Amino acid sequence: MLVCSLGDLTLDVVVRLEGAIAVGADTHAQIRLGPGGQAANVAAWAAALGVRARFVGKTGDDDAGELARERLVALGVEIAGPVEGRNGTVCSLVSPAGERSMMSDRGAAAGLRPDELDAAWFADCDHLHVSGYALACEPARGAARRAAELARTGGAAVSVDLASWSEIRNAGAEAFRAVVAELAPDVVFSNEAEEREVGGVIPGITWILKRGARGCSFDGDERPARPVERVVDSTGAGDALAAGWIVGGPDLALDAAARCVGQLGAMPRGS
C-alpha cells in the first residue's frame, strides 16, 4: 500500500511549558526541534505503521527545509515536490496538561502550483490524503484539486483533514466548504470546532469526527479513546489517527493516536 499526502512539511519547534509563562522573565520548558506539518505527519505515521508513504509539497531551499526533509526521509518517507524559497516553521506551545497552541508560518508550502505536480508521483498511489491547509488559498488549492484528479486516475481513494478552525474562518467558511465539496473526498477528518466552523457534515462523505480524550466517531460509530498513562503532548494526535485509519481502520487509528499523545512532538519516535 502507498499512502500519499499533500500539504506542508515544516520545521516544528515544540515548547512544553512546565508552568505558567513568567512574562518578562524565564519560564522552564522542554523544547524539541524536528519535522512537522499535517501532511508530513500523516506520511510519517503511515510509514511507522508499515506501509509506503510519500509526501508531496513545496519545501524551502534553506537550512530549515534541508533539516526537515532529511529527518522525514529518515522516518521512511519518500519526498516529492519543488524546493525553493523559505521553508515553513511552526512553534507549538504545549501546556502542562498537554493542550497545544500553534504559531504557524507556512513559508513555501502555500505556493505549490498545479503545474509543479508530476503525474508519476500519484500513478502508484492507493490513498491520497490532503491537508486542509492546502485548501485555504491559491495556488495550493488548485494543486490539491489536480493531485486528487491524478490520484483518482489510478483508482486511489482521497481523504481531507479540515486542519484548523481558524484557517477555515480566515479562508471564509462557505468558500472552504465549497472547495471540500468540489474535491468530493471519500473521507473527511475533522474535530468538533472545525466541523462547526465549516457548517456541519457534508452529505455523501464519510465523516470521521475527532473528539480528543473523548474518543472518535467513525461515521457514527462511536469509539472511546485508548487509555494512556500520561498525556504529554496532543500535537499531531489527529494526524496519527488519520494515518492509522487509512492503513488499518478504527482500531489502528485509536492505537496510533494514543501512541502520539504519550510523547513530545507530532511524529513517531525516532524523529
Residue pairs with C-beta under 8 A, 6 or more apart in sequence:
1 51
1 52
1 126
1 127
1 247
2 51
2 52
2 53
2 54
2 124
2 125
2 126
2 127
3 42
3 43
3 46
3 51
3 52
3 53
3 54
3 125
3 126
3 127
3 129
3 243
3 246
3 247
4 43
4 53
4 54
4 55
4 56
4 121
4 122
4 125
4 127
4 128
4 129
4 147
4 151
4 156
5 39
5 40
5 42
5 43
5 46
5 53
5 54
5 55
5 56
5 128
5 129
5 130
5 131
6 39
6 56
6 57
6 128
6 129
6 130
6 131
6 134
6 143
6 144
6 147
7 37
7 38
7 39
7 40
7 57
7 109
7 130
7 131
7 133
7 134
8 37
8 38
8 39
8 40
8 57
8 88
8 106
8 109
8 131
8 133
8 134
9 35
9 36
9 37
9 39
9 40
9 55
9 57
9 59
9 65
9 68
9 69
9 72
9 79
9 87
9 88
9 109
10 35
10 36
10 37
10 40
10 68
10 87
10 88
10 89
10 90
10 104
10 106
10 107
10 109
11 33
11 34
11 35
11 36
11 64
11 65
11 67
11 68
11 87
11 88
11 89
11 90
12 32
12 33
12 34
12 35
12 36
12 37
12 89
12 90
12 91
12 92
12 235
12 265
12 266
13 31
13 32
13 33
13 89
13 90
13 91
13 92
14 31
14 32
14 33
14 34
14 36
14 92
14 94
14 233
14 235
14 264
14 265
14 266
15 29
15 30
15 31
15 91
15 92
15 93
15 94
16 29
16 30
16 31
16 32
16 94
16 96
16 232
16 233
16 264
17 27
17 28
17 29
17 93
17 94
17 95
17 96
18 27
18 28
18 29
18 30
18 96
19 27
19 28
19 96
20 27
21 27
30 264
32 264
32 265
34 71
34 265
34 267
34 271
35 44
35 67
35 68
35 69
35 71
35 72
35 75
35 267
35 271
36 68
36 90
36 92
36 235
36 236
36 265
36 266
36 267
37 57
37 68
37 88
37 90
37 109
37 131
38 131
38 132
38 133
38 161
38 163
38 239
39 55
39 56
39 57
39 129
39 130
39 131
39 133
39 134
40 55
40 57
40 68
40 72
40 77
40 267
41 236
41 239
41 240
41 243
41 266
41 267
42 129
42 131
42 161
42 239
42 242
42 243
42 246
43 53
43 54
43 55
43 72
43 77
43 243
44 53
44 72
44 75
44 76
44 77
44 243
44 267
44 268
44 271
45 239
45 240
45 242
45 243
45 244
45 256
45 260
45 267
45 268
46 53
46 243
46 246
46 247
47 53
47 75
47 76
47 77
47 268
48 75
48 76
48 243
48 268
49 243
49 244
49 247
49 248
49 252
49 256
50 247
51 247
52 78
53 76
53 77
53 78
54 77
54 78
54 79
54 80
54 121
54 125
55 72
55 77
55 78
55 79
55 80
55 81
56 80
56 81
56 117
56 121
56 122
56 147
57 81
57 109
57 112
57 134
58 81
58 82
58 83
58 84
58 85
58 108
58 109
58 111
58 112
58 116
59 65
59 68
59 69
59 79
59 81
59 82
59 83
59 87
59 88
59 108
59 109
60 83
60 84
60 85
60 86
60 87
60 88
60 107
60 108
61 83
61 84
61 85
62 85
62 86
62 87
64 86
64 87
64 88
64 89
64 107
65 83
65 86
65 87
65 108
68 87
69 79
69 83
71 271
72 79
72 271
73 79
74 270
74 271
75 267
75 268
75 270
75 271
80 118
80 121
81 112
81 116
82 112
82 116
84 108
85 107
85 108
85 111
86 107
86 108
87 107
87 108
88 104
88 105
88 106
88 107
88 108
88 109
89 105
89 107
90 102
90 103
90 104
90 105
91 102
91 103
92 100
92 101
92 102
92 103
92 235
93 100
93 101
93 102
93 103
94 100
94 233
94 234
94 235
94 264
97 231
98 231
98 232
98 233
98 234
98 261
99 234
100 233
100 234
100 235
102 235
106 133
109 133
109 134
109 140
110 133
110 136
110 137
110 140
111 139
111 140
112 134
112 139
112 140
112 143
113 139
113 142
113 143
114 139
114 142
114 143
114 145
114 146
116 143
117 143
117 146
117 147
117 150
119 150
119 153
121 150
122 128
122 147
122 150
122 151
122 153
122 154
122 156
123 150
123 153
123 154
124 154
125 151
125 154
125 156
126 155
126 156
126 157
127 156
127 157
127 158
127 159
127 246
128 147
128 148
128 151
128 156
128 157
128 158
128 159
129 158
129 159
129 160
129 161
129 242
129 243
129 246
130 144
130 147
130 148
130 158
130 159
130 160
130 161
130 183
130 185
131 160
131 161
131 163
132 160
132 161
132 162
132 163
132 164
132 167
132 168
132 176
132 180
132 194
133 140
133 163
133 164
133 167
134 140
134 141
134 143
134 144
135 141
135 144
135 160
135 163
135 171
135 176
135 179
135 180
135 183
136 163
136 167
136 168
136 170
136 171
136 176
137 171
141 179
144 183
145 182
145 183
148 158
148 183
148 185
151 158
152 158
157 186
157 187
158 183
158 184
158 185
158 186
158 187
159 185
159 186
159 187
159 188
159 189
159 242
159 246
160 180
160 183
160 185
160 187
160 188
160 189
161 188
161 189
161 190
161 238
161 239
161 242
162 168
162 180
162 188
162 189
162 190
162 191
162 194
162 195
162 198
163 194
164 194
165 191
165 193
165 194
165 196
165 197
167 176
168 176
168 194
168 197
168 198
169 197
173 197
173 198
173 199
174 199
176 198
177 198
177 199
177 202
180 188
180 198
180 202
181 202
184 204
184 205
185 205
186 205
186 206
187 205
187 206
187 207
187 208
187 245
188 202
188 205
188 206
188 207
188 208
189 208
189 210
189 238
189 241
189 242
189 245
190 198
190 207
190 208
190 209
190 210
191 209
191 210
191 211
191 212
191 238
192 209
192 210
192 211
195 201
195 207
195 209
201 207
206 219
207 217
207 219
208 216
208 217
208 218
208 219
208 242
208 245
209 216
209 217
210 216
210 237
210 238
210 241
211 217
211 225
212 225
212 234
212 237
213 225
213 231
214 224
214 225
215 222
215 223
215 224
215 225
215 254
216 222
216 223
216 225
216 241
216 250
216 253
216 254
216 257
217 223
218 245
218 250
218 253
221 250
223 250
223 254
225 254
225 257
225 258
226 254
226 255
226 257
226 258
227 258
228 258
228 261
228 262
229 262
230 262
231 261
231 262
232 261
232 262
232 263
232 264
233 261
233 263
233 264
233 265
233 266
234 261
235 265
235 266
236 260
236 265
236 266
236 267
237 257
237 260
237 261
238 257
239 260
239 266
240 256
240 257
240 259
240 260
240 266
240 268
241 253
241 254
241 256
241 257
241 260
242 253
243 253
243 256
244 252
244 253
244 254
244 255
244 256
244 257
245 252
245 253
259 268
260 266
260 268
263 269
265 271
